[in-house]
């Protein structure tokens, strides 16, 4: 390390990647993001004509139910939309028909609370297309068949007055079975009913299970006896509370007294252990075999002068004159020791190196000056460090030519 390497230079030696290199490295990621964005736009365009406002009494879309709400209003029956369990439970009463548009979206705790509020309220509860997750709580008298009805339009084939007056209707959907003789089973499809009325154990209330929501859609209301059946089922009480479960309902996230581990799905422990086992196998598969290091050819040849210059700049930036001086002195001692007959292992011992060095120079150098030069304190400033480097170079040349 010489004076030239310690002084700042104006040459640009930065190894920062160029714009072309950055583009080559990142073009794959950019291309993937562009394809992902294009796919999202395409999906949004395809789904732009999808159903909106399904079973919403405010929606005029084909899958909405605004027509039913307006017909009920013409008959003096009010319709109120609610989206939380608390509102639905508070509305349950003998003069209310509570329509649950998506019972399977309710959690187990919500279903239990809703059942407790409606079971003996004296009102009517209508469940639209419930399946096994909700039937066990909201309508335990029924079981859902895994095979849906093949036909959409079905005939009543029962003694329920509302069904007999409506006639054929689009009730074909989920089919149910029951062993309770008190249940009115209507509109059978392949032998199993798709509309059932379950009377309450106390009072005049009941629960109606409808296997398909078609009779409530705006686009299907004027077909067959759909309008008649819908108005009779919903208009038996002066008020209709239309319950559309919402993800914003805080009761859906109420964990009660359960801990964090109770909320985790069953088998999570074994799944976690399998993941750790798989990670261990992957690490063993990717790990290199144990053994000595294998030298590899560098992809780019770096000149020694550049390495020295880079290290000198780091020392200068950190004001590490002590470390730079130690490096200069250590390298000089290592080079001088073989020239004066001292083993390299003793090159950094003053008692071994300095007498041999003085003898090699035939006393032309004072022992104290040599000790200060090779083993002295760190320089005070950059000028002293540069002077030290020059003196060490001069000493090395003098020893080589002596």
RODREN-663545 format. One record per residue (C-alpha): x, y, z negated. Coordinates in nm, 2 decimals. Each point is the difference from the previous one (the first is absolute). Example, Ala and Ser with C-alpha at 12.3 -4.5 7.8 and 13.67 -1.06 7.14 Angstrom:
MARDREN     px     py     pz
MARDREN   1.23  -0.45  -0.78
MARDREN   0.14   0.34   0.07
END
This chain:
MARDREN     px     py     pz
MARDREN   0.00   0.00   0.00
MARDREN   0.17   0.32   0.12
MARDREN  -0.08   0.37  -0.01
MARDREN  -0.19  -0.02   0.33
MARDREN  -0.24  -0.26  -0.15
MARDREN  -0.07   0.21  -0.31
MARDREN  -0.07   0.32   0.18
MARDREN  -0.35   0.05   0.15
MARDREN  -0.02  -0.05   0.37
MARDREN  -0.24   0.14   0.25
MARDREN  -0.03  -0.33   0.20
MARDREN  -0.34  -0.16  -0.01
MARDREN   0.03  -0.35  -0.13
MARDREN  -0.36  -0.06  -0.11
MARDREN  -0.14  -0.34   0.06
MARDREN  -0.37   0.12   0.00
MARDREN  -0.21  -0.18   0.27
MARDREN  -0.10   0.20   0.30
MARDREN  -0.35   0.06   0.11
MARDREN   0.03  -0.26   0.27
MARDREN   0.12  -0.26  -0.26
MARDREN  -0.29   0.09  -0.23
MARDREN  -0.25  -0.05   0.28
MARDREN   0.15  -0.34   0.09
MARDREN  -0.03  -0.11  -0.36
MARDREN  -0.35   0.13  -0.07
MARDREN  -0.17  -0.04   0.33
MARDREN  -0.13  -0.35  -0.10
MARDREN  -0.17   0.15  -0.31
MARDREN  -0.14   0.29   0.20
MARDREN  -0.14  -0.24   0.26
MARDREN  -0.16  -0.21  -0.27
MARDREN  -0.16   0.31  -0.16
MARDREN  -0.13   0.11   0.34
MARDREN  -0.15  -0.34   0.07
MARDREN  -0.16   0.00  -0.34
MARDREN  -0.15   0.34   0.05
MARDREN  -0.13  -0.10   0.34
MARDREN  -0.16  -0.31  -0.14
MARDREN  -0.17   0.20  -0.28
MARDREN  -0.14   0.24   0.26
MARDREN  -0.12  -0.29   0.22
MARDREN  -0.17  -0.17  -0.30
MARDREN  -0.16   0.33  -0.10
MARDREN  -0.13   0.05   0.35
MARDREN  -0.14  -0.35   0.02
MARDREN  -0.17   0.03  -0.34
MARDREN  -0.14   0.34   0.07
MARDREN  -0.33  -0.16   0.11
MARDREN  -0.02  -0.23  -0.30
MARDREN  -0.29   0.01  -0.25
MARDREN  -0.01   0.29  -0.24
MARDREN  -0.23   0.06  -0.29
MARDREN  -0.10  -0.36  -0.03
MARDREN  -0.32  -0.03  -0.22
MARDREN   0.03   0.36  -0.09
MARDREN  -0.35   0.16  -0.04
MARDREN   0.14   0.33   0.12
MARDREN   0.16  -0.14   0.32
MARDREN  -0.17   0.02   0.34
MARDREN   0.25  -0.24   0.16
MARDREN  -0.13  -0.34   0.13
MARDREN   0.13  -0.18  -0.31
MARDREN  -0.14   0.27  -0.24
MARDREN  -0.33   0.00  -0.19
MARDREN  -0.13   0.35   0.03
MARDREN  -0.31  -0.11   0.19
MARDREN  -0.11  -0.22  -0.30
MARDREN   0.06   0.28  -0.24
MARDREN  -0.22   0.24   0.21
MARDREN  -0.28  -0.26   0.03
MARDREN   0.01  -0.05  -0.38
MARDREN  -0.02   0.38  -0.05
MARDREN  -0.31   0.01   0.23
MARDREN  -0.16  -0.25  -0.25
MARDREN   0.10   0.21  -0.30
MARDREN   0.29  -0.22  -0.11
MARDREN   0.32   0.20  -0.09
MARDREN   0.34  -0.13   0.10
MARDREN   0.31   0.10  -0.20
MARDREN   0.35  -0.11   0.09
MARDREN   0.25  -0.09  -0.28
MARDREN   0.36  -0.12   0.02
MARDREN   0.09  -0.09  -0.36
MARDREN  -0.10  -0.28  -0.23
MARDREN  -0.10   0.25  -0.28
MARDREN  -0.25   0.17   0.23
MARDREN  -0.14  -0.33   0.12
MARDREN  -0.05  -0.13  -0.36
MARDREN  -0.15   0.32  -0.12
MARDREN  -0.26  -0.01   0.29
MARDREN  -0.12  -0.35  -0.08
MARDREN  -0.36   0.00  -0.12
MARDREN  -0.35  -0.13   0.07
MARDREN  -0.08   0.27   0.26
MARDREN   0.33  -0.04   0.19
MARDREN   0.12  -0.23   0.28
MARDREN   0.38  -0.03  -0.02
MARDREN   0.15  -0.10   0.33
MARDREN   0.36  -0.13  -0.03
MARDREN   0.14   0.03   0.35
MARDREN   0.33  -0.19  -0.06
MARDREN  -0.02  -0.22  -0.31
MARDREN   0.32  -0.19   0.08
MARDREN   0.20   0.32  -0.03
MARDREN  -0.08   0.02  -0.37
MARDREN   0.25  -0.14  -0.25
MARDREN  -0.10  -0.26  -0.25
MARDREN  -0.03   0.25  -0.28
MARDREN  -0.22   0.23   0.22
MARDREN  -0.22  -0.29   0.10
MARDREN  -0.05  -0.10  -0.36
MARDREN  -0.09   0.35  -0.11
MARDREN  -0.24   0.04   0.29
MARDREN  -0.17  -0.32  -0.08
MARDREN  -0.05   0.10  -0.36
MARDREN  -0.16   0.32   0.11
MARDREN  -0.24  -0.14   0.26
MARDREN  -0.09  -0.35  -0.13
MARDREN  -0.29   0.12  -0.21
MARDREN  -0.04   0.36   0.11
MARDREN  -0.34  -0.07   0.16
MARDREN   0.12   0.13   0.34
MARDREN   0.11  -0.16   0.32
MARDREN   0.36  -0.08   0.10
MARDREN   0.08  -0.07   0.36
MARDREN   0.33  -0.16   0.08
MARDREN   0.12   0.02   0.36
MARDREN   0.19  -0.31   0.13
MARDREN   0.16  -0.11  -0.33
MARDREN   0.23  -0.30   0.00
MARDREN   0.16  -0.22  -0.26
MARDREN   0.21   0.27  -0.17
MARDREN  -0.31   0.19  -0.11
MARDREN  -0.28  -0.25   0.00
MARDREN   0.13  -0.18  -0.31
MARDREN  -0.06   0.32  -0.20
MARDREN  -0.27   0.20   0.18
MARDREN  -0.22  -0.30   0.11
MARDREN   0.12  -0.31  -0.18
MARDREN  -0.31  -0.19   0.12
MARDREN   0.13  -0.01   0.36
MARDREN   0.30  -0.14   0.18
MARDREN   0.12   0.12   0.34
MARDREN   0.04  -0.25   0.29
MARDREN   0.33   0.04   0.19
MARDREN  -0.18  -0.04   0.33
MARDREN  -0.20   0.31   0.11
MARDREN  -0.33  -0.02   0.19
MARDREN   0.03  -0.06   0.37
MARDREN  -0.30   0.21   0.09
MARDREN  -0.04   0.37  -0.09
MARDREN  -0.38   0.02   0.04
MARDREN  -0.18  -0.23  -0.24
MARDREN  -0.36  -0.06  -0.11
MARDREN  -0.11   0.04  -0.37
MARDREN  -0.12  -0.35  -0.07
MARDREN  -0.08   0.09  -0.36
MARDREN  -0.29   0.14  -0.22
MARDREN   0.17   0.33  -0.08
MARDREN  -0.25   0.27   0.09
MARDREN   0.26   0.25   0.14
MARDREN   0.15  -0.27   0.22
MARDREN  -0.34  -0.12   0.13
MARDREN  -0.11   0.35   0.09
MARDREN   0.33   0.08   0.18
MARDREN   0.02  -0.32   0.20
MARDREN   0.31  -0.08   0.19
MARDREN   0.31   0.21  -0.10
MARDREN   0.38   0.01   0.06
MARDREN   0.09  -0.16  -0.33
MARDREN   0.23  -0.27   0.14
MARDREN   0.33   0.01  -0.17
MARDREN   0.13  -0.15  -0.33
MARDREN  -0.22  -0.29  -0.11
MARDREN  -0.06  -0.09  -0.36
MARDREN  -0.12  -0.30  -0.20
MARDREN  -0.17  -0.02  -0.34
MARDREN  -0.15  -0.25  -0.23
MARDREN  -0.23   0.25  -0.18
MARDREN  -0.36  -0.06   0.10
MARDREN  -0.10   0.35  -0.11
MARDREN   0.22   0.16   0.28
MARDREN  -0.18   0.11   0.32
MARDREN   0.21  -0.13   0.29
MARDREN  -0.08   0.15   0.34
MARDREN   0.14   0.02   0.36
MARDREN   0.17  -0.34   0.00
MARDREN   0.28  -0.06   0.25
MARDREN   0.07  -0.37   0.07
MARDREN  -0.18  -0.09  -0.32
MARDREN   0.15   0.26  -0.24
MARDREN  -0.16   0.33  -0.08
MARDREN   0.16   0.34   0.08
MARDREN  -0.23   0.22  -0.22
MARDREN  -0.08  -0.09  -0.36
MARDREN  -0.19   0.17  -0.28
MARDREN   0.10  -0.09  -0.36
MARDREN  -0.25   0.11  -0.26
MARDREN   0.15   0.13  -0.33
MARDREN  -0.03  -0.21  -0.31
MARDREN  -0.18   0.29  -0.17
MARDREN  -0.22   0.27   0.13
MARDREN  -0.10   0.08   0.36
MARDREN   0.35   0.05   0.14
MARDREN   0.16  -0.22   0.27
MARDREN   0.32  -0.04   0.21
MARDREN  -0.02  -0.03   0.38
MARDREN   0.29  -0.16   0.18
MARDREN   0.03   0.09   0.37
MARDREN   0.23  -0.21   0.21
MARDREN   0.05   0.26   0.28
MARDREN  -0.02   0.38   0.00
MARDREN  -0.14   0.02   0.35
MARDREN  -0.35   0.12  -0.10
MARDREN   0.15   0.31  -0.15
MARDREN   0.20   0.11   0.30
MARDREN  -0.12   0.29   0.21
MARDREN   0.05  -0.19   0.32
MARDREN  -0.20  -0.30  -0.12
MARDREN  -0.28   0.16  -0.19
MARDREN  -0.25   0.01   0.28
MARDREN   0.04  -0.37   0.09
MARDREN  -0.24  -0.28  -0.10
MARDREN  -0.12   0.06  -0.36
MARDREN   0.32   0.15  -0.13
MARDREN  -0.15   0.34  -0.09
MARDREN  -0.30  -0.16  -0.18
MARDREN   0.22  -0.23  -0.20
MARDREN   0.25   0.27  -0.09
MARDREN  -0.27   0.25  -0.11
MARDREN  -0.18  -0.27  -0.21
MARDREN   0.31  -0.11  -0.17
MARDREN   0.13   0.35  -0.07
MARDREN  -0.33   0.18  -0.06
MARDREN  -0.15  -0.21  -0.28
MARDREN   0.12   0.27  -0.25
MARDREN  -0.02   0.38   0.03
MARDREN   0.38   0.04  -0.01
MARDREN   0.28  -0.17   0.19
MARDREN   0.36   0.03  -0.12
MARDREN   0.24  -0.09   0.28
MARDREN   0.32  -0.13  -0.16
MARDREN   0.31   0.01   0.24
MARDREN   0.30  -0.11  -0.21
MARDREN   0.30   0.23   0.03
MARDREN   0.37  -0.05  -0.06
MARDREN   0.00   0.33  -0.18
MARDREN  -0.22  -0.15  -0.28
MARDREN   0.22  -0.02  -0.31
MARDREN  -0.19  -0.30  -0.13
MARDREN   0.16  -0.21   0.28
MARDREN   0.34   0.05  -0.16
MARDREN  -0.09  -0.04  -0.36
MARDREN   0.22  -0.28  -0.14
MARDREN  -0.16   0.00  -0.34
MARDREN   0.21  -0.17  -0.27
MARDREN   0.20  -0.20   0.25
MARDREN   0.38   0.05   0.02
MARDREN   0.21   0.05   0.30
MARDREN   0.07  -0.37   0.03
MARDREN  -0.37  -0.09  -0.01
MARDREN  -0.05   0.22   0.31
MARDREN   0.26  -0.19   0.20
MARDREN  -0.14  -0.28   0.22
MARDREN   0.04  -0.36  -0.12
MARDREN   0.33  -0.16   0.11
MARDREN   0.20   0.32   0.00
MARDREN   0.26  -0.15  -0.23
MARDREN   0.07  -0.30   0.23
MARDREN  -0.01   0.23   0.30
MARDREN   0.27   0.23  -0.16
MARDREN   0.22  -0.30  -0.08
MARDREN  -0.03  -0.12   0.36
MARDREN   0.11   0.34   0.12
MARDREN   0.30   0.00  -0.23
MARDREN   0.09  -0.35   0.12
MARDREN  -0.04   0.10   0.36
MARDREN   0.22   0.31  -0.06
MARDREN   0.27  -0.22  -0.16
MARDREN  -0.01  -0.24   0.30
MARDREN   0.03   0.29   0.24
MARDREN   0.30   0.14  -0.19
MARDREN   0.17  -0.34   0.01
MARDREN  -0.07  -0.03   0.37
MARDREN   0.13   0.35   0.08
MARDREN   0.30  -0.01  -0.24
MARDREN   0.35  -0.06   0.14
MARDREN   0.20  -0.30  -0.11
MARDREN   0.24   0.05  -0.29
MARDREN   0.36   0.02   0.11
MARDREN   0.28   0.24   0.08
MARDREN  -0.07   0.32   0.18
MARDREN   0.03  -0.02   0.38
MARDREN   0.15   0.31   0.17
MARDREN  -0.20   0.15   0.28
MARDREN   0.09   0.22   0.28
MARDREN  -0.13   0.35  -0.05
MARDREN  -0.23   0.12   0.28
MARDREN   0.19   0.33   0.01
MARDREN   0.38   0.04  -0.05
MARDREN   0.07   0.28  -0.25
MARDREN   0.34   0.15   0.00
MARDREN   0.18   0.02  -0.33
MARDREN   0.05   0.37   0.03
MARDREN  -0.37   0.05   0.01
MARDREN  -0.05  -0.20  -0.32
MARDREN   0.27   0.20  -0.18
MARDREN  -0.15   0.32   0.12
MARDREN  -0.35  -0.10  -0.11
MARDREN   0.13  -0.10  -0.35
MARDREN   0.19   0.33  -0.03
MARDREN  -0.31   0.20   0.08
MARDREN  -0.19  -0.19  -0.27
MARDREN   0.27   0.08  -0.25
MARDREN   0.01   0.36   0.10
MARDREN  -0.38   0.03  -0.01
MARDREN  -0.01  -0.14  -0.36
MARDREN   0.31   0.20  -0.11
MARDREN   0.15  -0.33  -0.09
MARDREN   0.37   0.11   0.01
MARDREN   0.09  -0.24  -0.28
MARDREN  -0.12  -0.30   0.20
MARDREN   0.16   0.13   0.32
MARDREN   0.33   0.05  -0.17
MARDREN  -0.02  -0.35  -0.16
MARDREN  -0.06  -0.15   0.35
MARDREN   0.29   0.19   0.15
MARDREN   0.25  -0.09  -0.28
MARDREN  -0.12  -0.37  -0.02
MARDREN   0.05  -0.04   0.38
MARDREN   0.34   0.17  -0.01
MARDREN   0.12  -0.22  -0.29
MARDREN  -0.12  -0.31   0.17
MARDREN   0.19   0.09   0.32
MARDREN   0.32   0.10  -0.19
MARDREN   0.03  -0.30  -0.22
MARDREN   0.12  -0.25   0.26
MARDREN   0.25   0.25   0.14
MARDREN   0.18   0.03  -0.34
MARDREN  -0.02  -0.37  -0.09
MARDREN  -0.29   0.01  -0.24
MARDREN  -0.28  -0.25   0.01
MARDREN  -0.33   0.14   0.11
MARDREN  -0.16  -0.12  -0.32
MARDREN   0.24   0.23  -0.20
MARDREN  -0.04   0.30   0.24
MARDREN  -0.23   0.18  -0.24
MARDREN   0.23  -0.04  -0.30
MARDREN   0.22   0.31  -0.05
MARDREN   0.27  -0.21  -0.19
MARDREN   0.05  -0.22   0.30
MARDREN  -0.05   0.23   0.30
MARDREN   0.17   0.33  -0.11
MARDREN   0.35  -0.14  -0.08
MARDREN   0.01  -0.20   0.33
MARDREN  -0.12   0.31   0.19
MARDREN   0.27   0.22  -0.16
MARDREN   0.27  -0.25   0.08
MARDREN  -0.12  -0.02   0.36
MARDREN   0.02   0.38   0.04
MARDREN   0.35   0.00  -0.17
MARDREN  -0.12   0.25  -0.26
MARDREN  -0.11   0.26   0.25
MARDREN  -0.34   0.01  -0.18
MARDREN  -0.05   0.08  -0.37
MARDREN  -0.17  -0.28  -0.19
MARDREN  -0.24   0.24  -0.17
MARDREN  -0.09   0.16   0.33
MARDREN  -0.07  -0.35   0.15
MARDREN  -0.21  -0.09  -0.30
MARDREN  -0.21   0.32   0.04
MARDREN  -0.04  -0.06   0.37
MARDREN  -0.10  -0.37  -0.01
MARDREN  -0.17  -0.02  -0.35
MARDREN  -0.08   0.36  -0.09
MARDREN  -0.33   0.17  -0.08
MARDREN  -0.26   0.08   0.26
MARDREN   0.04   0.32   0.20
MARDREN  -0.18   0.32  -0.11
MARDREN  -0.14   0.10   0.34
MARDREN  -0.01  -0.09   0.37
MARDREN   0.32   0.18   0.07
MARDREN   0.18  -0.21  -0.26
MARDREN  -0.15  -0.32   0.14
MARDREN   0.13   0.09   0.35
MARDREN   0.34   0.07  -0.14
MARDREN   0.00  -0.33  -0.18
MARDREN  -0.08  -0.18   0.32
MARDREN   0.29   0.18   0.18
MARDREN   0.24  -0.09  -0.28
MARDREN  -0.10  -0.36   0.01
MARDREN   0.05  -0.02   0.37
MARDREN   0.34   0.16  -0.03
MARDREN   0.10  -0.25  -0.28
MARDREN  -0.11  -0.29   0.22
MARDREN   0.21   0.12   0.30
MARDREN   0.30   0.06  -0.23
MARDREN  -0.01  -0.35  -0.14
MARDREN  -0.04  -0.16   0.34
MARDREN   0.30   0.18   0.14
MARDREN   0.23  -0.04  -0.30
END
